[in-house]
């Protein structure tokens, strides 16, 4: 992935931060697993896979309150999370 702004984290870093935030709350983590179908072992094994990271960001984008809360918590914007999703989804193809 090409970073356009060296002062901004790349899409994978944003997604990993978002995934950590998502998994930090048990009910939200259960929802992620239920919605994506990713088992915890699968998540661990494929943590760097662009498709998995894109799925996490898609999960957040589907529920605006989580998207906004995550963006605030990890110090980015909801738009940056959505842009990272688009980048990772393209890389997964």
Backbone as ProteinMPNN parsed JSONL, in Angstrom:
{"seq_chain_A": "XXXXXXXXXXXXXXXXXXXXXXXXXXXXXXXXXXXXXXXXXXXXXXXXXXXXXXXXXXXXXXXXXXXXXXXXXXXXXXXXXXXXXXXXXXXXX", "coords_chain_A": {"N_chain_A": [[0.829, -1.178, 0.0], [0.503, 2.179, -0.805], [1.454, 5.026, 0.871], [0.019, 8.164, 1.061], [0.368, 10.432, 2.562], [2.956, 11.051, 4.621], [2.687, 11.663, 7.279], [0.418, 10.541, 8.188], [-1.031, 7.54, 9.441], [-0.839, 4.339, 7.756], [-3.373, 2.442, 5.94], [-3.568, -0.195, 6.956], [-2.494, 0.057, 9.523], [-4.312, 1.829, 10.7], [-6.579, 0.193, 10.577], [-5.782, -1.96, 12.221], [-5.574, -0.647, 14.679], [-8.266, 0.043, 14.954], [-9.4, -2.506, 15.054], [-8.299, -3.48, 17.445], [-9.522, -1.696, 19.221], [-12.189, -2.421, 18.818], [-12.22, -5.085, 19.737], [-11.735, -4.719, 22.384], [-13.992, -4.404, 23.913], [-16.196, -6.641, 25.189], [-18.941, -7.257, 24.312], [-19.153, -5.894, 21.892], [-17.075, -7.123, 20.529], [-18.101, -9.711, 20.337], [-20.263, -9.185, 18.648], [-18.851, -8.416, 16.336], [-17.604, -10.84, 15.645], [-19.876, -12.41, 15.262], [-21.169, -11.067, 13.125], [-19.236, -10.965, 11.065], [-18.454, -13.593, 10.859], [-15.995, -14.52, 11.447], [-13.983, -16.599, 13.307], [-12.454, -16.506, 16.579], [-9.86, -17.764, 16.513], [-9.357, -17.712, 13.779], [-9.265, -14.974, 13.351], [-6.923, -14.35, 14.808], [-5.01, -15.794, 13.326], [-5.127, -14.576, 10.852], [-4.564, -11.884, 11.116], [-3.118, -9.856, 9.782], [-4.163, -9.849, 7.264], [-5.471, -8.184, 4.506], [-8.197, -8.513, 3.802], [-9.446, -9.344, 6.164], [-8.942, -7.159, 7.826], [-10.305, -5.202, 6.375], [-12.892, -6.21, 6.673], [-13.328, -5.782, 9.393], [-13.334, -2.977, 9.483], [-15.526, -2.502, 7.833], [-17.529, -3.563, 9.404], [-17.538, -1.663, 11.498], [-18.237, 0.623, 10.028], [-20.822, 0.043, 9.355], [-22.299, 0.621, 11.541], [-22.883, 3.54, 12.683], [-22.589, 4.881, 15.283], [-20.582, 3.292, 16.526], [-18.529, 3.6, 14.658], [-17.934, 6.358, 14.848], [-17.265, 6.54, 17.58], [-15.046, 4.832, 17.684], [-13.259, 6.118, 15.916], [-12.808, 8.494, 17.341], [-11.627, 7.442, 19.655], [-9.242, 6.301, 18.699], [-7.959, 8.407, 17.643], [-8.445, 9.465, 15.06], [-10.38, 10.209, 12.104], [-13.842, 9.526, 11.264], [-14.063, 9.486, 8.478], [-11.459, 8.81, 7.712], [-11.348, 6.182, 8.604], [-13.239, 4.999, 6.917], [-12.021, 5.486, 4.453], [-9.697, 3.959, 4.783], [-10.862, 1.455, 4.864], [-11.787, 1.238, 2.203], [-9.336, 1.225, 0.835], [-8.119, -1.118, 1.862], [-9.962, -3.031, 1.112], [-9.707, -2.931, -1.634], [-7.088, -3.848, -1.838], [-7.392, -6.435, -1.025], [-8.482, -7.768, -3.084]], "CA_chain_A": [[0.0, 0.0, 0.0], [1.242, 3.416, -0.897], [0.976, 6.062, 1.778], [0.036, 9.446, 0.377], [0.807, 11.447, 3.52], [3.823, 10.348, 5.576], [2.297, 11.994, 8.653], [-0.782, 9.775, 8.505], [-0.805, 6.086, 9.432], [-1.389, 3.665, 6.591], [-4.676, 1.812, 6.13], [-3.45, -1.373, 7.817], [-2.294, 0.519, 10.907], [-5.61, 2.347, 11.152], [-7.466, -0.956, 10.776], [-5.341, -2.705, 13.405], [-6.011, 0.146, 15.84], [-9.72, -0.096, 15.04], [-9.686, -3.873, 15.494], [-7.984, -3.546, 18.883], [-10.592, -0.976, 19.915], [-13.403, -3.231, 18.709], [-12.095, -6.285, 20.569], [-11.564, -4.314, 23.779], [-15.296, -4.436, 24.577], [-16.673, -7.995, 24.894], [-20.179, -7.346, 23.526], [-18.848, -5.435, 20.537], [-16.259, -8.191, 19.947], [-19.027, -10.798, 19.984], [-20.994, -8.739, 17.462], [-17.928, -8.503, 15.2], [-17.454, -12.252, 15.303], [-21.159, -12.871, 14.734], [-21.474, -10.431, 11.842], [-18.236, -11.314, 10.044], [-18.267, -15.03, 10.779], [-14.605, -14.852, 11.772], [-13.764, -17.19, 14.627], [-11.285, -15.901, 17.228], [-8.61, -18.347, 16.004], [-9.192, -17.209, 12.419], [-8.82, -13.584, 13.514], [-5.514, -14.375, 15.21], [-4.183, -16.327, 12.25], [-5.185, -13.727, 9.655], [-4.594, -10.509, 11.624], [-2.557, -8.913, 8.819], [-4.82, -10.05, 5.978], [-6.286, -7.02, 4.167], [-9.624, -8.846, 3.786], [-9.902, -9.364, 7.562], [-8.925, -5.775, 8.298], [-11.41, -4.526, 5.7], [-14.137, -6.678, 7.291], [-13.459, -5.085, 10.669], [-13.731, -1.598, 9.207], [-16.894, -2.548, 7.301], [-18.361, -3.767, 10.59], [-17.671, -0.37, 12.167], [-18.937, 1.551, 9.147], [-22.23, -0.331, 9.312], [-22.962, 1.116, 12.767], [-22.254, 4.856, 12.822], [-22.101, 5.206, 16.632], [-19.294, 2.62, 16.743], [-17.556, 4.225, 13.759], [-17.552, 7.651, 15.427], [-16.585, 6.283, 18.856], [-13.732, 4.26, 17.383], [-12.42, 7.18, 15.353], [-12.426, 9.373, 18.445], [-10.746, 6.714, 20.573], [-7.92, 6.034, 18.131], [-7.371, 9.668, 17.203], [-8.581, 9.698, 13.629], [-11.728, 10.633, 11.745], [-14.639, 8.477, 10.623], [-13.722, 9.449, 7.052], [-10.201, 8.069, 7.564], [-11.67, 4.76, 8.756], [-13.918, 4.583, 5.69], [-11.005, 5.475, 3.399], [-8.846, 2.789, 5.027], [-11.651, 0.294, 4.439], [-11.763, 1.18, 0.75], [-7.974, 0.832, 0.437], [-7.881, -2.518, 2.199], [-10.843, -3.854, 0.299], [-9.068, -2.996, -2.944], [-5.875, -4.665, -1.721], [-7.787, -7.817, -0.773], [-8.99, -8.365, -4.34]], "C_chain_A": [[0.877, 1.246, 0.0], [0.615, 4.431, 0.044], [1.099, 7.398, 1.072], [0.533, 10.561, 1.283], [1.654, 10.754, 4.577], [3.492, 10.645, 7.035], [1.057, 11.232, 9.106], [-0.454, 8.283, 8.504], [-1.416, 5.455, 8.184], [-2.683, 2.936, 6.958], [-4.605, 0.615, 7.078], [-3.274, -0.973, 9.279], [-3.589, 1.057, 11.482], [-6.548, 1.178, 11.463], [-7.072, -1.782, 11.996], [-5.72, -1.97, 14.684], [-7.516, 0.001, 16.051], [-10.111, -1.49, 15.526], [-9.417, -4.024, 16.984], [-9.069, -2.852, 19.691], [-11.866, -1.814, 19.941], [-13.358, -4.419, 19.671], [-11.964, -5.964, 22.056], [-12.863, -4.359, 24.577], [-15.965, -5.765, 24.218], [-17.944, -8.078, 24.045], [-19.956, -6.919, 22.078], [-18.014, -6.504, 19.826], [-17.139, -9.365, 19.518], [-19.832, -10.449, 18.739], [-20.122, -8.832, 16.216], [-17.808, -9.946, 14.723], [-18.741, -12.793, 14.687], [-21.459, -12.331, 13.342], [-20.51, -10.878, 10.746], [-18.084, -12.815, 9.85], [-16.842, -15.472, 11.068], [-14.523, -15.419, 13.183], [-12.535, -16.534, 15.252], [-9.951, -16.455, 16.716], [-8.31, -17.863, 14.587], [-8.705, -15.758, 12.449], [-7.338, -13.529, 13.857], [-4.605, -14.774, 14.055], [-4.088, -15.376, 11.056], [-5.156, -12.234, 9.994], [-4.057, -9.484, 10.624], [-3.183, -8.995, 7.433], [-5.696, -8.832, 5.657], [-7.788, -7.298, 4.174], [-10.204, -8.845, 5.2], [-9.971, -7.945, 8.11], [-10.048, -4.972, 7.659], [-12.748, -4.932, 6.31], [-14.38, -5.992, 8.632], [-13.93, -3.649, 10.448], [-15.142, -1.528, 8.626], [-17.891, -2.735, 8.443], [-18.595, -2.443, 11.306], [-18.478, 0.607, 11.326], [-20.435, 1.271, 9.089], [-23.01, 0.172, 10.526], [-22.289, 2.437, 13.138], [-21.811, 5.198, 14.238], [-20.756, 4.539, 16.948], [-18.206, 3.252, 15.886], [-17.031, 5.522, 14.373], [-16.782, 7.443, 16.728], [-15.186, 5.724, 18.634], [-12.797, 5.337, 16.861], [-11.92, 8.111, 16.451], [-11.392, 8.696, 19.334], [-9.344, 6.515, 20.002], [-7.289, 7.278, 17.502], [-7.38, 9.9, 15.706], [-10.003, 10.156, 13.35], [-12.517, 9.451, 11.192], [-14.312, 8.352, 9.129], [-12.424, 8.682, 6.806], [-10.434, 6.571, 7.714], [-12.326, 4.23, 7.48], [-12.92, 4.514, 4.527], [-10.065, 4.273, 3.553], [-9.566, 1.517, 4.598], [-11.588, 0.14, 2.921], [-10.389, 0.72, 0.244], [-7.739, -0.65, 0.675], [-8.755, -3.45, 1.381], [-10.273, -4.009, -1.112], [-7.836, -3.881, -2.926], [-6.213, -6.145, -1.553], [-8.237, -8.52, -2.05], [-7.898, -8.87, -5.21]], "O_chain_A": [[1.866, 1.331, 0.727], [-0.593, 4.665, 0.017], [2.16, 7.731, 0.544], [1.076, 11.549, 0.79], [1.134, 9.951, 5.352], [3.97, 9.95, 7.931], [0.691, 11.278, 10.281], [0.314, 7.815, 7.664], [-2.385, 5.969, 7.625], [-3.039, 2.828, 8.131], [-5.491, 0.435, 7.914], [-3.845, -1.602, 10.17], [-3.927, 0.771, 12.631], [-7.228, 1.176, 12.489], [-7.942, -2.255, 12.727], [-6.137, -2.591, 15.661], [-7.983, -0.145, 17.18], [-11.042, -1.637, 16.318], [-10.213, -4.626, 17.704], [-9.491, -3.359, 20.73], [-12.538, -1.903, 20.969], [-14.347, -4.72, 20.339], [-12.072, -6.859, 22.894], [-12.826, -4.353, 25.808], [-16.272, -5.993, 23.048], [-18.01, -8.905, 23.135], [-20.508, -7.515, 21.153], [-18.228, -6.762, 18.641], [-16.934, -9.941, 18.45], [-20.061, -11.3, 17.879], [-20.585, -9.27, 15.163], [-17.902, -10.223, 13.527], [-18.704, -13.542, 13.711], [-21.948, -13.061, 12.48], [-20.931, -11.141, 9.62], [-17.635, -13.263, 8.796], [-16.516, -16.653, 10.951], [-14.952, -14.777, 14.142], [-11.661, -16.054, 14.53], [-9.009, -15.691, 16.507], [-7.153, -17.632, 14.235], [-7.839, -15.37, 11.665], [-6.586, -12.753, 13.267], [-3.559, -14.163, 13.835], [-3.088, -15.371, 10.338], [-5.671, -11.416, 9.232], [-4.511, -8.341, 10.627], [-2.767, -8.276, 6.524], [-6.572, -8.482, 6.448], [-8.574, -6.414, 4.516], [-11.33, -8.393, 5.409], [-10.937, -7.573, 8.775], [-10.678, -4.149, 8.325], [-13.642, -4.098, 6.452], [-15.519, -5.659, 8.963], [-14.821, -3.167, 11.147], [-15.876, -0.581, 8.908], [-18.966, -2.136, 8.443], [-19.725, -2.133, 11.682], [-19.313, 1.341, 11.856], [-21.226, 2.171, 8.803], [-24.24, 0.149, 10.531], [-21.262, 2.455, 13.817], [-20.732, 5.768, 14.397], [-19.89, 5.156, 17.569], [-17.077, 3.421, 16.346], [-15.822, 5.753, 14.409], [-15.763, 8.093, 16.957], [-14.245, 6.109, 19.328], [-11.661, 5.451, 17.321], [-10.743, 8.471, 16.481], [-10.397, 9.311, 19.719], [-8.363, 6.557, 20.744], [-6.216, 7.205, 16.903], [-6.437, 10.462, 15.149], [-10.749, 10.459, 14.281], [-11.93, 8.484, 10.705], [-14.288, 7.248, 8.584], [-12.302, 7.98, 5.802], [-9.792, 5.773, 7.031], [-12.002, 3.135, 7.021], [-12.972, 3.59, 3.715], [-9.685, 3.647, 2.563], [-8.953, 0.61, 4.034], [-11.361, -0.959, 2.414], [-10.308, -0.091, -0.678], [-7.225, -1.355, -0.193], [-8.326, -4.54, 1.002], [-10.349, -5.084, -1.707], [-7.566, -4.59, -3.896], [-5.409, -7.01, -1.9], [-8.356, -9.745, -2.077], [-8.163, -9.395, -6.292]]}, "name": "protein", "num_of_chains": 1, "seq": "XXXXXXXXXXXXXXXXXXXXXXXXXXXXXXXXXXXXXXXXXXXXXXXXXXXXXXXXXXXXXXXXXXXXXXXXXXXXXXXXXXXXXXXXXXXXX"}
